[in-house]
Amino acid sequence: MASVTLSDVAREAGVSLATASRAINGSANRTVRPELQQRVLATAARLGYSPDANAQAMARGRTSTLGLIVHDIADPYFSSIAAGVTTAAEAAGLMVTLASTGHRPEKELAFVDVLQSQRARAIVIAGGRQDDQEVNERLRAALSTYRSRGGTVAAIGQSILDVHTVAIHNVGGAGDLARALHGRGYRDFAVLTGPGPHLTARERTEGFTTALAELGTNVRADRVVASEFTRDGGYRAMTDLIARVGREGLAACAVFAVNDVMAMGAMAAAREAGLRVGESVGIAGFDDIVTLRDITPGLSTVAVPLVDAGVRATRMALDSDGEIVVEQLDATVVLRDSTPGP
């Protein structure tokens, strides 16, 4: 038996094909009188007609999809944000399409284009920006085009994309951590920072070292080690630091890794080198990802409400009328056994 078409519904309901389409699929420009819409819907139900999702999207201008673009979904930082985005999207009746870029800016642009072609209702972009004017300008242009065609956008990270943004207090949080560790008696510090162009890594490094300098403690240049913004990056940076200064050189030292996954890699490298974290050396991170619940000793860090960040960004994206809004997300120091004091 042939499937029921929209033309069948229109004929049975005694309306034009265009009216039947607007009654069932909706329209961004024209509406149908309530009595006509009721007649068309009743006819469609009686005939067993199923509307086409693509046709509905074309008629309404947008689908019921929200696109979430992250750097690395395997990183608990982004999975926590994704949990918040999904919660807020479902509350708004939307489904989430997830895209992971692997820290490649060109894939971020490609995903925006794909979501535009799919007529996604909104986009949330999560992750720190790069200090690359060309890359940032291309992404701004792509998002501007998407918004001009009816889409809405919010970001989690630096507020440089000309969209609503949930900004994490990287500088202040890292500064508070430095002061807290100094208060525990540490006077010797090292920093495992991320790639040079990574703005989140740069902000956290500057916040930490500036606060220490204000306390009269300078971090030596050879104790600031750059690496990837990942667990393996932290492992390699810690291995490099141990090679530079020796195990004895890290006695009574507090090592700040600019995110928690780097700190976890650093802890593994320290153990392999025969250092006892929390005794031979102190290690701290930033973000307070959920994985830390299973880490021994407990990792000192700067807690960021990541699930809340996802919820806030989604709501901002869906209620994005008016001027660009930037919401600052507070970060709170949490001291644990990995930095008991020298």
C-alpha positions in Angstrom: 0.0 0.0 0.0 1.4 3.4 -1.0 2.2 5.8 1.8 0.0 8.8 2.5 1.3 12.0 1.0 0.7 15.6 2.0 -1.2 16.0 -1.2 -3.6 13.2 -0.1 -4.2 15.1 3.2 -4.8 18.4 1.4 -7.3 16.8 -1.0 -9.2 15.0 1.8 -9.3 18.2 4.0 -10.4 20.3 1.1 -7.5 22.8 1.3 -4.6 23.8 -0.9 -1.3 22.0 -0.6 0.4 25.1 0.7 -2.3 25.5 3.4 -1.9 21.8 4.4 1.9 22.3 4.7 1.6 25.4 6.8 -1.0 23.7 9.1 1.2 20.6 9.7 4.8 21.9 9.4 4.3 25.5 10.6 5.6 28.5 8.9 8.1 31.3 9.7 6.0 33.8 7.7 2.3 32.8 7.5 -0.2 31.2 9.8 -3.4 29.1 9.2 -6.7 29.9 10.8 -7.3 27.7 13.8 -10.4 25.9 12.3 -8.5 25.1 9.1 -5.5 23.8 11.0 -7.7 21.6 13.2 -9.4 20.2 10.1 -6.0 19.4 8.4 -4.5 17.8 11.5 -7.6 15.7 12.1 -7.4 14.5 8.4 -3.7 13.8 8.7 -4.3 11.7 11.9 -7.2 9.8 10.2 -5.1 9.0 7.1 -2.0 8.1 9.2 0.1 10.8 7.6 3.6 11.3 9.1 5.2 14.8 8.5 8.7 14.9 7.1 11.2 16.4 9.6 13.2 18.2 6.8 10.0 19.7 5.4 9.2 21.0 8.9 12.6 22.5 9.3 12.4 24.2 5.9 9.0 25.6 6.7 9.9 26.9 10.2 13.3 28.0 9.2 15.0 26.0 12.1 15.1 22.4 13.3 14.7 21.3 16.9 18.4 20.7 17.1 21.1 22.5 19.2 24.7 22.0 18.1 27.4 21.7 20.8 31.0 22.1 19.6 33.8 21.1 22.0 37.6 20.5 21.8 37.7 17.0 23.2 34.7 15.0 24.5 37.0 12.5 26.2 38.1 15.3 28.5 35.9 15.3 31.6 35.9 19.1 31.5 33.9 19.0 28.3 31.7 16.0 29.2 30.5 18.0 32.3 29.7 21.0 30.1 27.9 18.7 27.7 25.8 17.3 30.6 24.6 20.9 31.4 23.9 21.7 27.8 21.9 18.5 27.3 19.9 19.2 30.5 19.0 22.7 29.4 18.3 21.7 25.8 16.0 18.9 26.7 14.1 21.3 29.0 13.6 23.5 25.9 12.4 20.5 23.8 15.6 20.4 21.8 18.0 17.5 20.8 21.8 18.0 21.0 24.2 17.3 18.2 27.7 16.9 19.5 30.9 17.7 17.6 34.4 17.2 18.9 37.2 19.1 17.1 40.3 17.5 18.6 41.6 21.0 19.3 41.7 21.7 15.5 40.3 25.2 14.7 39.5 24.2 11.0 37.1 21.5 12.2 35.4 24.1 14.4 34.6 26.1 11.3 33.5 23.1 9.4 31.1 22.1 12.1 29.5 25.6 12.1 29.0 25.2 8.4 27.4 21.8 8.8 25.1 23.0 11.6 24.1 26.0 9.4 23.3 23.6 6.5 21.2 21.5 8.9 19.3 24.6 10.1 20.2 24.0 13.8 18.2 26.1 16.1 21.3 27.2 18.1 25.0 26.6 18.7 27.0 26.4 21.9 30.8 26.5 21.4 32.8 25.4 24.5 36.6 25.8 25.0 39.4 28.3 25.3 40.2 30.4 22.3 43.6 30.7 20.5 45.7 33.8 20.1 45.3 33.7 16.4 43.6 36.7 14.8 42.9 35.1 11.5 41.3 31.9 13.0 39.2 34.0 15.4 38.1 36.3 12.6 37.0 33.5 10.4 35.0 31.9 13.2 33.4 35.3 14.0 32.4 35.7 10.3 30.9 32.1 10.2 28.9 32.7 13.4 27.8 36.1 12.1 26.5 34.5 9.0 24.7 31.8 11.0 23.1 34.4 13.2 22.0 36.5 10.2 20.1 33.5 9.0 18.1 33.0 12.2 20.4 30.9 14.3 21.5 31.8 17.8 24.9 31.3 19.5 26.6 31.3 22.9 30.2 30.4 23.9 32.0 29.2 27.0 35.5 30.6 27.1 37.0 34.0 26.2 34.5 36.7 25.1 36.1 37.5 21.8 33.6 36.0 19.3 31.0 38.7 19.5 28.4 36.3 20.9 26.9 35.7 24.3 29.6 34.2 26.5 30.0 32.4 29.8 33.5 33.5 30.8 35.5 31.5 33.4 37.5 33.6 35.9 40.8 32.1 34.9 43.1 34.9 36.0 41.4 35.4 39.4 41.0 31.7 40.1 44.7 31.0 39.4 45.7 34.0 41.5 43.6 32.8 44.4 45.2 29.3 44.1 48.7 30.9 44.2 47.9 32.9 47.3 46.4 29.8 49.0 49.4 27.7 48.3 51.7 30.5 49.5 49.6 30.6 52.6 50.3 26.9 53.2 54.0 27.7 53.3 55.2 27.0 49.7 57.8 29.3 48.4 59.1 27.3 45.5 56.8 26.9 42.5 56.7 25.5 39.0 54.0 25.8 36.3 53.0 23.3 33.6 51.4 25.6 31.1 49.7 24.8 27.8 50.6 25.8 24.2 51.7 29.4 23.9 48.7 30.6 21.8 46.1 28.9 24.1 44.4 31.8 25.9 43.0 29.8 28.8 46.5 28.4 29.6 48.0 31.9 29.2 45.4 33.5 31.5 45.9 30.9 34.2 49.6 31.0 34.0 49.7 34.8 34.2 47.1 34.9 37.1 49.2 32.4 39.1 52.7 34.0 38.5 51.5 37.6 38.9 49.9 36.8 42.3 53.1 35.1 43.5 55.2 38.1 42.3 52.9 40.4 44.3 53.7 38.2 47.3 57.5 38.5 46.6 57.9 35.1 45.1 58.9 34.8 41.4 58.6 31.6 39.4 61.9 30.9 37.6 61.7 30.8 33.8 63.1 27.3 33.7 60.3 26.1 35.9 57.5 27.2 33.4 57.1 24.2 31.0 54.8 24.4 28.0 53.1 21.4 26.6 49.7 20.2 25.2 46.6 21.1 27.1 45.9 17.3 27.7 46.7 14.5 30.2 49.7 13.4 28.1 50.8 17.0 27.8 50.9 17.2 31.6 52.8 13.9 31.8 55.4 15.2 29.3 55.7 18.6 30.9 56.3 17.0 34.3 58.9 14.6 32.9 60.7 17.6 31.3 60.6 19.6 34.6 62.1 16.6 36.5 64.8 16.3 33.9 65.6 20.1 34.2 65.8 20.5 37.9 66.2 16.9 39.2 64.1 15.2 41.9 65.9 17.0 44.7 65.1 20.3 43.0 61.4 19.7 43.4 61.6 19.1 47.2 59.1 21.4 48.9 57.9 22.7 45.4 54.3 23.2 44.5 53.7 22.5 40.8 50.6 24.1 39.2 49.2 22.4 36.1 46.9 24.8 34.3 44.1 22.2 34.1 43.2 19.0 36.0 43.9 16.5 33.2 47.4 17.9 32.9 47.7 17.6 36.7 46.7 14.0 36.5 49.4 13.3 33.9 51.9 15.2 36.1 51.0 13.0 39.1 51.7 9.9 37.0 55.0 11.2 35.8 56.0 12.2 39.4 55.2 8.7 40.7 57.2 7.0 38.0 60.1 9.2 38.9 59.9 8.1 42.5 58.3 11.3 43.9 55.5 11.1 46.4 52.8 13.6 45.5 51.8 15.4 48.6 55.1 14.6 50.3 58.1 14.9 48.0 56.2 17.4 45.7 52.9 19.3 45.7 50.7 19.3 42.6 47.6 21.4 41.9 45.3 21.8 38.9 42.3 23.8 37.7 38.6 22.9 36.9 37.8 20.3 39.6 36.6 17.7 37.1 34.5 14.8 38.3 37.4 12.3 37.7 39.2 13.8 40.7 36.9 11.8 43.0 39.0 8.7 42.3 42.4 10.3 42.5 44.8 9.7 45.4 46.0 11.9 47.0 43.1 14.3 46.5 44.1 17.0 44.0 44.1 20.6 45.0 42.4 22.6 42.3 40.2 25.6 41.4 36.6 24.4 41.2 34.5 25.6 38.2 30.8 24.8 38.1 31.1 23.2 34.6 27.6 21.7 34.5 26.2 25.1 35.4 28.3 26.7 32.6 26.6 24.4 30.1 23.2 25.2 31.4 23.8 28.9 31.4 25.3 29.0 27.9 22.4 27.0 26.5 19.9 29.4 28.0 21.8 32.4 26.7 21.9 30.9 23.2 18.1 30.3 23.3 17.3 33.7 24.8 19.8 35.7 22.7 17.8 38.8 21.8 19.4 42.2 22.4 22.9 43.2 23.1 25.8 40.7 23.7 25.9 39.5 27.3 29.0 38.2 29.1 28.4 36.2 32.4 31.5 35.7 34.6 31.6 32.2 36.1 33.3 32.2 39.6 36.1 29.8 40.4 36.8 28.6 43.9 40.0 27.2 45.4 39.7 23.7 46.9 42.9 22.6 48.8 43.3 18.8 49.2 46.1 16.4 50.2 48.2 16.9 47.1 49.4 20.2 48.6 49.7 19.9 52.3 52.5 22.3 52.6 56.3 21.9 52.4 
